[in-house]
């Protein structure tokens, strides 16, 4: 699996959250975010993030949080129909993955063994799935793993 190191900036985000087991229902939350963003004319050159906030091995499935996010500018005025937050940037190991459930699952299984071989350990931040450019037709996403040196 191909990877590169990138330093991500701090991002201001608008997001929709779902609480429950990770799986197909996450795509419904993403669609809700995309519809909101499309209505606000934000989708064209967007950075979309999917953020599983909890580790399903240590958090009960019904308590797992999933955020569908879009990066917004500092001065963009949000209404009360969506949540707002800030993601702290930092060093990430970026993996480009074909956007299929099968390929993403395989990538997550392969990430941890490749971290050490690249001289890193995971930092204490959530993993991000990043979608850029033409997010509707792009067959790839990037899995961004927060890292720090071993």
N, C-alpha and C positions, 0 to 999 in steps of 0.2 A: 504494500500500500504506500503510495507516494505521499510525502508530507513536506511541509515547509514551516519555518518559524516566522511568526508575525507579531508585532506589537500593536494591539488594538487600542484605539482611543477610548475615552469615556464616552458612552452613548446616552443620550436622552431618548427614552422609548415610550411609546403608547402600547398598551398590551391588554389582552383578554386572557383571563385565567380560568382553567378548569381544574377541579379537584376530583380525583378518582383514578382507577387503574389506567396505566398507560396503554395505548393501543389505538384502534381505529377512531375512537371518539375524539382523539387529539386533532384529527384532520377537520372535524366539524368546527372546532375552536379557531383553527387557522382560516377556514373559509369565512367565518364571522369577522375576523380581523381584516381579511382581504376586502370583503364587501364594505366595511367601514372605511378603509383606506381608499378604495376606489371612489366612493361617494365624496371623499374629501380631496380627490385628485392627487393622492400621494403615492400611488402604486407604480407610476411610470419608471422611475429610476430608484426604486426603494431598496433598502436593505431590510430584509425580513429575517427575524430570528425565532427559532423554536427552542424553548428552554425547559427541559425536564429539570425541575428544581430539586427533586429528591431521588435518592438511590432506592430503587424498589427492593433491593436486598436487605435494607435496614429500615425502610418505612412501609407501613401497612399499605397495600394497594389503594384502599379507599381514602388514604390521606395523601397520596402523591399529587403534587402540584405541577401543572403544565402551563407555561405561558407562551402564547403566540404574540410576537412583538413586531413593531416596525420602528425603525430609527427615525426620529423627528428632529428638526432643527431647534436650537435653543429658544428662538423667538416664536415658534409655532404656538398659536393659542388653541388649547384643547377645550372641548366642552365636557360635560359630566357624563357623556355616554361611554367613556372609555377610561381605563386606569392609566396612570403615569408613573414612571420610575426612572432611575438612572442605573446604568451598568458601569461598573468600574473596569477600566481597560487593564492592559498588562500584556505579558508574554503568553502567546498561545501557539500550540502545535496544530497546524491546519491540515486536515486530510480531505482531499476531494473525493467524493463518493457519488456513484450513480444513485439517483433518487428513487430507489425502490425499497420496499420494506425489507426484502431479503438482503440487499447490499448494505443497507444502513445497519441492520442487525449484525451482519458479519463484521462490519467496520468496528462497531462497539466492542465486539469480542476480541478483535485484533489490536485495539488501541493500547490497552494496558501493557502487554508484552513489548510493544515497540517504544513505549515511553523510556524505559530504562536503557534500551539499546541506543537511544538518542541522547542519553545523559540527563534525563529529566525525571521528575516525579510530579504528580498532579498537585496543583495549587488548590487552595480551599475556596473555589468558586465553581459555579455550575458549568457544565459543558454546554456549548451553544451549537445549534445547527443553523448555518448562515446561508441565506438564499439572496443572490444579488442579480442585478441586470434584469433580464426578462424572466421574472420569477414564475410566470405562467407556463412558458414553454421550455425553460431550461431543464434538461434532464439530470443535472448535477446539483449537489449541495455541498457545503463544506462543514465538516465537523470540527469545531474549534475547541481544543482541550487546553484549559489553563494549566500552565506549567511553571516550575521553578527548578533550578539546578539540583542535582542529587546531593 
